[in-house]
Amino acid sequence: MRLEGDFYQVEERTLTEKGFYARLVLRADHPIYEGHFPTQGVVPGVCTLTLVREQLAQVLGAVVRFSAIRECKFVAALLPREGLTLDLDAEVGVAGDLRCTASSDGQVVLKLRATWEKIA
């Protein structure tokens, strides 16, 4: 399932010296929040990981998957609201290493260290 274009839009994506930066705008009215959680929606952690993987795939021009997640810390909850943005700052290693920090309004919400591989 691809979330880009439905759950979020890319406002900016740029290559950096060590990887990429992306600013994503998340939809506040998406039905995904109804299941997670009905009375107080939050962005599901698996969706946040999918956003990172989709942006990595766009930068690499290939379909990728995480073959290992060595560290995954959800530091703060992402609550749906109008204008919710998520900034991804990623370092991408040629050997399949990835370090990514996701933040919203200057607050870190995710710290990720993973290994990726191309699958197509």
C-alpha positions as CSV (number, residue, x, y, z in Angstrom):
1,M,0.0,0.0,0.0
2,R,1.4,3.4,-1.0
3,L,0.6,6.2,1.3
4,E,2.0,9.1,-0.7
5,G,-0.7,11.0,-2.5
6,D,-3.4,9.7,-0.2
7,F,-2.3,10.0,3.4
8,Y,0.4,12.6,2.8
9,Q,1.9,14.9,0.2
10,V,5.6,15.8,-0.4
11,E,6.1,19.5,0.1
12,E,9.9,19.4,-0.4
13,R,12.5,16.7,-1.0
14,T,16.2,17.5,-1.5
15,L,19.3,15.5,-1.6
16,T,21.9,16.3,1.0
17,E,25.6,15.4,1.2
18,K,24.8,12.3,3.2
19,G,21.3,11.4,2.2
20,F,18.1,13.4,1.9
21,Y,15.7,15.8,3.6
22,A,11.9,15.6,3.0
23,R,9.0,17.7,4.3
24,L,5.7,15.9,4.3
25,V,2.2,17.3,4.9
26,L,-0.1,14.7,6.5
27,R,-3.9,14.7,6.0
28,A,-5.8,15.5,9.2
29,D,-9.0,13.9,7.9
30,H,-7.7,10.5,6.7
31,P,-9.7,7.4,7.7
32,I,-6.6,5.7,9.0
33,Y,-7.1,7.7,12.3
34,E,-10.5,6.0,12.8
35,G,-8.8,2.7,13.6
36,H,-5.9,4.2,15.5
37,F,-7.6,5.4,17.8
38,P,-11.3,6.3,17.3
39,T,-11.6,8.8,20.1
40,Q,-8.1,10.3,19.9
41,G,-6.3,9.6,16.6
42,V,-2.6,9.3,16.3
43,V,-0.3,8.6,13.3
44,P,0.4,4.9,13.5
45,G,4.0,4.0,14.0
46,V,3.9,1.6,11.0
47,C,2.7,4.5,8.9
48,T,5.6,6.7,10.0
49,L,8.0,3.9,9.0
50,T,6.3,3.5,5.7
51,L,6.7,7.3,5.0
52,V,10.4,6.9,5.6
53,R,10.7,3.8,3.4
54,E,8.7,5.5,0.5
55,Q,10.8,8.6,0.6
56,L,14.0,6.4,0.6
57,A,12.6,4.5,-2.4
58,Q,12.0,7.8,-4.3
59,V,15.5,9.0,-3.7
60,L,17.0,5.7,-4.7
61,G,14.7,5.2,-7.7
62,A,14.0,1.6,-6.6
63,V,11.5,-0.4,-4.5
64,V,13.1,-1.0,-1.1
65,R,12.3,-2.7,2.1
66,F,13.8,-2.6,5.6
67,S,15.7,-5.9,6.1
68,A,16.5,-5.0,9.7
69,I,15.5,-2.3,12.1
70,R,18.3,-1.9,14.7
71,E,16.8,1.1,16.6
72,C,13.3,2.5,16.4
73,K,12.3,5.0,19.0
74,F,9.0,6.8,18.8
75,V,9.8,9.8,21.0
76,A,6.5,11.6,20.8
77,A,3.0,11.0,19.3
78,L,1.9,12.6,16.1
79,L,-1.6,13.9,16.5
80,P,-3.7,14.7,13.4
81,R,-4.4,18.4,12.8
82,E,-4.6,20.7,9.9
83,G,-1.1,21.7,8.7
84,L,0.7,18.7,10.3
85,T,4.1,18.4,8.8
86,L,6.8,15.8,9.2
87,D,10.4,16.6,8.5
88,L,12.7,13.6,7.6
89,D,16.4,14.0,7.8
90,A,18.1,10.9,6.6
91,E,21.6,9.6,6.1
92,V,21.8,6.9,3.5
93,G,24.8,4.5,3.4
94,V,25.7,2.6,0.2
95,A,26.0,-0.6,2.2
96,G,22.3,-0.4,3.0
97,D,22.5,1.6,6.2
98,L,19.9,4.3,7.1
99,R,19.8,6.7,10.0
100,C,16.7,8.9,10.0
101,T,15.3,11.5,12.4
102,A,11.7,12.6,12.0
103,S,10.4,15.7,13.6
104,S,7.3,17.9,13.7
105,D,7.3,21.5,14.7
106,G,10.9,21.1,15.8
107,Q,10.1,18.2,18.1
108,V,11.8,14.8,17.4
109,V,9.1,12.1,17.0
110,L,11.2,9.2,15.6
111,K,14.8,8.1,15.7
112,L,15.5,5.2,13.3
113,R,18.5,3.1,12.5
114,A,17.8,0.5,9.9
115,T,19.2,-1.6,7.0
116,W,17.5,-1.4,3.7
117,E,17.7,-3.5,0.5
118,K,16.4,-3.1,-3.0
119,I,13.8,-5.6,-4.0
120,A,13.0,-4.3,-7.5
